[in-house]
Amino acid sequence: MTSAVGGSGAAGRPSGMVDWDLAVQLGSRIAGDGPTVTPDEATRAVEELRAGAGRSTGLVREFTGLSAPENTAPVLVVDRAGWVQANADAFAALMSPLIAKLEERKGAPTGIARAVGSRVTGVEVGGLLGFLASRVLGQFDPFFDPHGRLLLVAPNIVHVERELRADPSDFRLWVCLHEETHRVQFTAVPWMREHLFAQMQSIAETLDSGSLLEDGIARLAGAVKNRDGSLVEMLGTPEQKEILDRVTGVMSLLEGHADVVMDGVGPQVIGSVEAIRRAFDQRRKGVGVLDRILRRLLGLDAKMAQYRDGAAFVRGVVDKVGMAEFNAVWERPENLPSKAEISDPAAWVSRVL
């Protein structure tokens, strides 16, 4: 399954503090190719995913009332290497303010120090991307200009549908419903992209280069021992935690809303949706000690909580006031739920409605 992502992104840019070429090469190698498929199977998977994404647009609109403009945020069916490339591009865009700040504080490295440092960081980023590239089914990349893009990772979708023994056509449409909801969220709510980017910029502006560079190993060890903490949480100052709480509220809303759409639309169009949901929820728990440690360090356990808590918030509000009133959440940034309100839908209803 070949990538539909071009090579004009992070790879090929000046390395700076991160060797992006090395990160992409290593990440792609770690991720591997995925399951073995015949050419006909690959072609059918790609065609079904593209068709499923197109079909999902109308289903999401009918269920949510959100209408996304046409011809924005393209849908790309990619392989694992394509996902690595796309996320290296996104990381480069998100990290550029932080890198500029670190260079301003400590001075830009030169010569051997620059080459060695960028390669070490490239190995770290590549390892992270390689680990995630074998697990992600789909992703909306809001930071791709001008309106974002939707990535569907075909080999991973095929791998999971086989693992769950799910009906391939049903599972592919089920995944498309979730991911297309994200595409609709960002394209129907044009301020969402800039709002989320601003939160990421705010985190970068608060980072202390000293703690990142000098205390990283100690904090990493602490995160391994702390069963409830992720690496992100261990690195957070009070100011960063406040920003992270806002981001958590937004991400819980987006992920929970997409899960509610999947479960609301699924029974109408997917015959085996209940069996798929049961098997997939079990799979989300992760298996193996190493997998669980990595999930905790990378904050993936918190990601699972975002699906659960966000879906409970959306259902709680919709059950109380209906979908049309719930859609006030998309009107302006001030209407987004806080992390605390995600756990208390009535508080959000009281504040906003």
C-alpha positions in Angstrom: 0.0 0.0 0.0 1.8 3.1 -1.2 1.8 6.5 0.5 -0.2 9.4 -0.9 1.8 11.9 1.1 4.4 13.9 -0.9 8.0 14.2 0.2 8.2 18.0 0.2 7.6 18.4 4.0 9.9 18.0 6.9 12.3 15.8 5.1 14.5 18.0 3.0 14.2 21.0 5.3 17.3 22.3 7.1 17.9 20.0 10.0 18.3 22.6 12.7 18.0 20.9 16.1 16.2 17.9 14.6 17.4 15.8 11.8 14.0 15.3 10.2 15.4 13.2 7.3 16.8 10.7 9.9 13.6 10.8 11.9 11.5 9.9 8.8 13.9 7.2 7.7 14.1 5.6 11.2 10.4 5.9 11.9 9.5 4.3 8.6 11.9 1.4 9.3 10.6 0.8 12.8 7.0 1.0 11.7 7.5 -1.7 9.0 5.1 -2.4 6.1 2.2 -4.0 8.0 0.2 -7.0 7.0 0.8 -9.0 3.8 -1.8 -8.2 1.2 -2.3 -9.1 -2.4 -2.4 -6.2 -5.0 -6.2 -6.8 -5.4 -6.7 -6.7 -1.6 -4.7 -3.5 -1.3 -6.6 -1.8 -4.2 -10.0 -2.8 -2.7 -9.0 -1.5 0.8 -7.9 1.9 -0.6 -11.0 2.2 -2.7 -13.3 1.3 0.2 -11.6 3.7 2.5 -11.9 6.6 0.0 -15.6 5.7 -0.6 -16.2 5.3 3.1 -14.8 8.7 3.9 -16.9 10.3 1.1 -20.1 8.5 2.3 -19.4 9.5 5.9 -19.5 13.2 5.2 -23.3 13.2 4.6 -23.9 10.8 7.5 -22.0 13.1 9.9 -23.8 16.2 8.6 -27.3 14.6 9.0 -26.5 13.3 12.6 -24.7 16.4 13.9 -26.1 19.3 11.9 -22.5 20.4 11.1 -21.9 21.3 7.5 -18.3 21.3 6.2 -17.5 23.3 3.0 -16.7 21.2 0.0 -13.2 20.8 -1.5 -11.4 21.5 1.8 -9.1 19.2 3.8 -8.3 16.4 1.4 -8.6 12.7 2.4 -5.5 10.7 1.9 -5.1 6.9 2.2 -1.5 6.3 3.2 0.8 3.6 4.3 2.8 3.7 7.6 5.8 5.5 6.0 3.3 8.1 4.6 1.9 8.6 8.1 5.5 9.1 9.5 6.2 11.7 6.8 3.0 13.6 7.5 3.6 13.7 11.2 7.2 14.7 10.8 5.8 17.7 8.8 3.4 18.4 11.6 6.0 18.1 14.3 8.3 20.4 12.4 5.6 23.1 12.2 4.7 22.7 15.9 8.2 22.6 17.2 9.6 25.5 15.2 8.6 28.1 17.8 10.2 26.0 20.6 13.4 25.4 18.6 13.7 29.1 17.9 13.2 29.9 21.6 15.9 27.4 22.7 18.3 28.8 20.1 17.6 32.3 21.3 18.3 31.4 24.9 21.3 29.2 24.5 22.5 30.1 21.0 22.2 28.0 17.9 24.6 25.0 18.0 27.3 24.9 15.3 29.6 22.4 13.7 29.8 19.0 15.4 27.5 19.9 18.2 24.8 20.8 15.8 25.2 17.7 13.7 25.4 15.3 16.7 22.5 17.0 18.6 20.2 17.0 15.6 20.8 13.3 14.9 20.2 12.3 18.5 16.9 14.2 18.5 16.1 12.8 15.1 16.5 9.3 16.5 14.2 10.1 19.5 11.5 11.6 17.2 11.9 8.7 14.7 11.5 6.1 17.5 8.3 7.8 18.7 6.8 8.1 15.2 7.8 4.5 14.4 6.0 3.2 17.5 2.8 5.2 16.8 2.8 4.5 13.0 2.0 0.8 13.5 -1.0 1.7 15.8 -2.8 4.7 14.4 -5.9 3.9 12.2 -6.6 7.4 11.1 -5.8 11.0 12.0 -6.9 14.5 11.1 -3.9 16.7 10.7 -5.2 20.2 11.4 -1.9 21.9 10.9 -1.5 21.1 7.2 -2.1 24.3 5.2 -4.5 25.7 4.4 -7.3 23.7 6.1 -5.8 20.4 7.3 -6.0 16.9 5.8 -7.4 13.5 6.8 -5.1 10.5 6.9 -6.4 6.9 6.8 -3.6 4.4 7.5 -4.7 1.4 5.3 -2.3 -1.3 6.5 -3.2 -0.6 10.2 -6.9 -0.7 9.4 -6.4 -4.1 7.6 -4.3 -5.4 10.4 -6.9 -4.5 13.1 -9.9 -5.8 11.1 -8.1 -9.1 10.7 -7.2 -9.2 14.4 -10.8 -8.5 15.4 -12.1 -10.9 12.7 -14.4 -8.0 11.7 -16.2 -7.7 8.4 -13.7 -5.6 6.4 -16.3 -3.4 4.7 -18.1 -2.7 8.0 -14.9 -2.0 9.9 -13.6 0.4 7.2 -16.8 2.4 7.2 -16.8 2.4 11.0 -13.3 3.9 11.1 -14.2 6.4 8.4 -17.2 7.6 10.4 -14.9 8.5 13.4 -12.2 10.1 11.3 -14.5 12.0 9.0 -16.2 13.5 12.0 -12.8 15.1 12.9 -12.5 16.5 9.4 -16.0 17.9 9.7 -15.3 19.4 13.1 -12.3 21.4 11.9 -13.7 22.4 8.5 -17.2 23.3 9.7 -15.7 25.2 12.7 -12.9 27.2 11.0 -11.6 28.9 14.2 -10.9 25.5 15.8 -7.6 25.0 13.9 -6.1 28.3 15.0 -7.4 27.9 18.5 -5.7 24.6 19.0 -2.5 25.8 17.4 -2.5 28.8 19.7 -2.6 26.4 22.7 0.3 24.5 21.4 2.2 27.7 20.9 1.5 28.7 24.5 2.9 25.5 25.8 6.1 26.1 23.7 6.4 29.6 25.1 6.4 28.3 28.7 9.0 25.5 28.3 12.1 25.8 30.3 15.0 24.6 28.2 17.0 23.8 31.4 14.5 21.3 32.7 14.0 19.7 29.3 17.7 19.2 28.6 19.1 18.6 32.1 16.4 16.8 34.0 14.8 14.7 31.2 16.3 11.3 32.2 15.4 11.7 35.8 11.8 12.7 34.9 11.6 9.8 32.5 12.5 7.4 35.2 10.0 9.0 37.5 7.3 8.7 34.9 8.0 5.0 34.5 7.5 4.5 38.3 4.5 6.7 38.5 1.6 4.5 37.4 -0.8 7.5 37.1 1.5 9.9 35.3 2.5 10.4 31.7 5.7 11.9 30.5 3.9 15.0 29.4 2.4 15.4 32.9 5.8 14.9 34.5 7.3 17.8 32.5 4.4 20.2 33.2 4.8 23.3 35.3 1.7 24.8 36.9 1.3 27.2 33.9 1.8 24.4 31.4 -0.7 22.2 33.3 -3.3 25.0 33.0 -2.8 25.1 29.3 -2.8 21.3 29.1 -6.2 21.3 31.0 -7.6 23.5 28.3 -6.2 21.3 25.6 -7.5 18.2 27.4 -11.0 19.7 27.4 -10.9 20.4 23.7 -9.5 17.0 22.8 -11.9 15.2 25.0 -14.8 17.0 23.3 -13.4 16.2 19.8 -12.7 12.6 20.5 -15.9 12.0 22.5 -18.0 13.7 19.8 -16.6 11.5 17.1 -17.3 8.4 19.2 -20.9 9.5 19.7 -21.3 9.9 16.0 -19.8 6.5 15.3 -22.3 4.9 17.8 -25.2 7.0 16.7 -24.8 6.5 12.9 -23.3 3.0 13.0 -26.4 0.9 13.6 -28.1 2.5 10.7 -25.5 1.6 8.1 -23.2 -1.0 9.7 -24.7 -4.4 10.3 -22.0 -5.7 12.7 -21.3 -2.5 14.5 -22.1 -3.9 18.0 -19.6 -6.7 17.6 -17.0 -4.3 16.3 -17.5 -1.9 19.2 -17.1 -4.6 21.8 -14.0 -6.1 20.3 -12.4 -2.7 19.6 -13.0 -1.4 23.2 -11.3 -4.5 24.5 -8.4 -3.9 22.2 -8.0 -0.3 23.3 -6.9 -1.5 26.7 -3.6 -2.6 25.3 -1.7 -5.8 25.9 1.7 -6.6 27.3 3.8 -4.9 29.9 6.0 -2.9 27.5 3.0 -1.7 25.5 1.3 -0.5 28.7 4.5 1.3 29.9 4.9 3.1 26.5 1.2 4.0 26.4 1.5 5.5 29.9 4.7 7.4 29.1 3.2 8.8 25.8 -0.1 9.7 27.5 -2.0 7.2 25.4 -3.9 6.0 28.5 -5.1 9.6 28.9 -6.1 9.5 25.2 -8.4 6.5 26.0 -9.9 8.5 28.9 -10.6 11.3 26.4 -12.7 9.0 24.3 -14.6 7.7 27.3 -15.1 11.0 29.2 -15.7 13.1 26.1 -18.4 10.7 24.9 -20.1 10.8 28.3 -20.0 14.7 28.2 -21.5 14.8 24.7 -24.3 12.3 25.5 -25.0 14.1 28.8 -25.5 17.4 27.1 -27.4 16.0 24.1 -29.7 14.0 26.4 -30.5 17.1 28.3 -30.9 19.8 25.6 -30.7 18.1 22.2 -28.1 18.2 19.5 -29.1 21.6 18.1 -28.5 23.2 21.5 -25.3 21.2 22.1 -23.9 22.7 18.9 -23.4 26.0 20.7 -20.1 24.4 21.7 -18.8 25.1 18.2 -19.8 28.8 18.1 -16.7 30.4 19.7 -13.7 29.3 21.8 -15.3 30.6 25.0 -18.0 27.9 24.6 -15.6 25.0 24.7 -15.8 22.9 27.8 -13.1 23.0 30.4 -11.5 19.8 31.7 -13.7 20.0 34.8 -16.8 20.5 32.7 -16.1 17.4 30.7 -16.8 15.5 33.9 -19.8 17.8 34.7 -22.0 18.3 31.6 -24.6 20.2 33.7 -22.0 22.8 34.6 -21.3 23.4 31.0 -25.0 23.7 30.2 -25.5 26.2 33.0 -22.5 28.3 31.9 -23.0 28.3 28.2 -26.8 27.8 27.7 
